[in-house]
Amino acid sequence: MRERAKEWLKFSLDDLEVAREAAKLGKYNIAAYHLQQAVEKAIKGVIVFIGKRKSLKTHDISVLFKMLMEEGVNVPVEVLDAQELTEYAFTTRYPDDYIPVSAEEYEEAYEIALKVYEWAKGIIEGSEGGKGI
């Protein structure tokens, strides 16, 4: 399960990198979408790591955190802030639901997404010594 969880983490990192590049081009909506995806994939990596095989077919970060907390995983408050990124899965991709994302909103979301990635990496790769679970 660790290898599969690491795959989720790799995809999360890819989304963080794509977000950074999109932001350099001033494409903050696309960047915000990829930040949401990075968070979603990092959390799903933790879910896989702890051995849960429930359906992971949701973009709702709150639902994913709830799954972890129901299994006794400690989710720090600063990581829980990522719940606000859920909206970027929908409001940044299509003209009908479009809500512009500013550079400041992007930067705040990037910091949150990076915290989630580092937290998930600590659990999956063991750098926290299992302290996150």
ABEGO torsion letter per residue (X at the ends): XAAAAAAAAAAAAAAAAAAAAAAAAGBAAAAAAAAAAAAAAAAAAAAAAAGBABBABBABAAAAAAAAAAAGBBBBAAAAAAAAAAAAAAAAABAAABBBBBAAAAAAAAAAAAAAAAAAAAAAAGAAGGAAX
